[in-house]
Amino acid sequence: MYFETWLDKRKRENEWFEDMKALSDKELRQYLDLVTLSCVLLASKTNEQNCHQPSIVDIQRLIRARFTYEDFVEMERFLILDCLDWNLNVTTPYHFSDCIQGMGCLFWSDFEEELVE
């Protein structure tokens, strides 16, 4: 079962690479621009914890609507399902900083003050 799904995925990847080779330089550049902007949107959705997340409409305004709303949605779906397999979070030391900051202990001297009291 696992080997079959892995093999199917490899076949899709090979088809994708063949499709990319068939694109002209301008088309490839536009496609990579869309991938890059979609990755920025996905990263902001997974990392931002406040209301400063850019929306698709904000990005469209910045790039003067080179891509449609549907292009962004389709690319996000492709990235999440086919490329990342729903694995969006990678835990880094940065993620623990919120927990440590919430404890009120940021420096070694903060720990020492608690021990003295």
C-alpha positions in Angstrom: 0.0 0.0 0.0 2.7 2.5 1.0 4.9 1.6 -1.9 2.0 2.1 -4.3 1.2 5.6 -3.0 4.9 6.5 -3.1 5.1 5.3 -6.6 2.0 7.3 -7.7 3.4 10.4 -6.1 6.7 9.9 -7.9 4.8 9.6 -11.2 2.9 12.8 -10.5 6.2 14.6 -9.7 7.7 13.4 -13.0 4.7 14.6 -14.9 4.9 18.0 -13.1 8.6 18.3 -14.0 7.8 17.5 -17.6 5.1 20.2 -17.6 7.6 22.7 -16.2 10.1 21.9 -18.9 7.5 22.6 -21.6 6.9 26.1 -20.3 8.6 29.1 -21.8 10.9 31.3 -19.6 8.2 33.9 -19.2 5.5 31.4 -18.3 7.9 29.6 -15.9 8.7 32.9 -14.2 5.0 33.7 -13.8 4.4 30.3 -12.3 7.2 30.6 -9.9 5.9 34.1 -8.9 2.6 32.5 -8.1 4.2 29.7 -6.1 6.3 32.2 -4.1 3.3 34.5 -3.3 1.2 31.5 -2.3 4.0 30.3 0.0 4.1 33.7 1.6 0.3 33.5 2.2 0.5 30.0 3.7 3.4 31.0 5.9 1.5 34.1 7.2 -1.5 31.9 7.9 0.4 29.4 9.9 2.8 31.8 11.7 1.0 35.0 12.3 -1.1 35.1 15.5 -2.7 38.4 15.1 -4.7 40.4 12.6 -1.7 41.5 10.5 -2.1 38.6 8.0 -2.2 39.6 4.4 -5.2 38.4 2.5 -5.3 37.3 -1.2 -6.9 40.6 -2.0 -4.0 42.5 -0.3 -1.5 40.6 -2.3 -3.4 41.1 -5.5 -3.4 44.9 -4.8 0.4 44.8 -4.4 1.1 42.9 -7.6 -1.6 44.8 -9.6 -3.8 41.8 -10.0 -1.4 39.7 -12.1 -3.1 36.6 -10.8 -6.8 35.9 -10.1 -8.2 35.0 -6.7 -8.9 31.5 -8.1 -5.2 31.1 -9.1 -4.1 31.8 -5.5 -6.7 29.4 -4.1 -5.8 26.6 -6.6 -2.1 27.1 -5.9 -2.6 27.0 -2.1 -4.6 23.8 -2.5 -1.8 22.3 -4.7 0.9 23.2 -2.2 -1.0 21.9 0.8 -2.3 18.7 -0.7 0.2 17.6 -3.2 3.5 19.2 -2.1 3.2 19.3 1.7 0.8 16.5 2.4 -0.9 18.7 5.0 2.4 19.0 6.9 2.5 22.7 7.4 4.1 23.1 10.8 7.8 22.7 11.5 8.7 23.3 15.1 11.7 25.6 15.6 13.2 27.2 18.6 11.2 30.4 17.7 8.0 28.6 18.5 9.2 28.0 22.1 10.0 31.6 22.6 6.3 32.4 23.2 6.0 29.8 25.9 9.2 31.0 27.6 8.2 34.6 27.3 4.8 33.7 28.8 6.5 32.2 31.8 8.3 35.6 32.4 11.7 34.0 32.2 13.9 35.3 29.4 17.4 35.5 30.9 19.4 33.5 33.4 19.2 36.3 35.9 15.4 35.9 35.9 15.8 32.4 37.1 18.3 33.5 39.8 15.8 36.0 41.2 13.2 33.3 41.7 15.7 31.1 43.5 16.8 33.9 45.9 13.2 34.6 47.0 
